[in-house]
Amino acid sequence: MIEKAKKTLNKKHLLIIGKSEIDRHKFINDLIVGVNFEVFRFPSNMKLFDEYYNFVKKEKLYEPWYDAKSYNGNQILDFHWDWISENNSLIIMEEFGEMEEMWRIELLRIYLNEIENRKKGEKKIHLIISQESEDGLTERTSKVIQSRINERRTKKQIVEQNLEIIDISE
């Protein structure tokens, strides 16, 4: 199951569900052994967007294109979205289901749009999230995801083609 998930990670983001929080954490640890990405592991059980933002700031997951004595929160987030679009890193957010609903869906939308709009061979961000169950995440995300003009797939199909659900209890 680990090898299959590693191959999938090169093409899609992963949602790890099933079993206990400890089992999901162990599965992710086993999964990322030997991956050829720079790994950024967010604190487990983030509840507030501020926790995400503080980690981004602490780890400097943004690269300002101009010098200033300081940057405000909106600028840092803009730089971070640019960083996501230009990076070939692995982001891990465990127990993602604990996060505020609005921000959880918005973050997932940003990561999914990024992988959806990449051309073959371009650098891309890789995302692993975990939570107890799928809990309608695919459906809620499909309501906010962007689709291209003349897109033949439904928004739900776009989400499903870019986010692989791996149930470790199977």
PyMOL commands that set and color helices and strands:
alter all, ss='L'
color gray80, all
select helices_A, chain A and resi 2-9+21-32+49-59+73-86+96-98+101-116+137-142+155-162
alter helices_A, ss='H'
color red, helices_A
select strands_A, chain A and resi 13-17+38-41+89-93+126-130+163-167
alter strands_A, ss='S'
color yellow, strands_A
deselect
rebuild
show_as cartoon
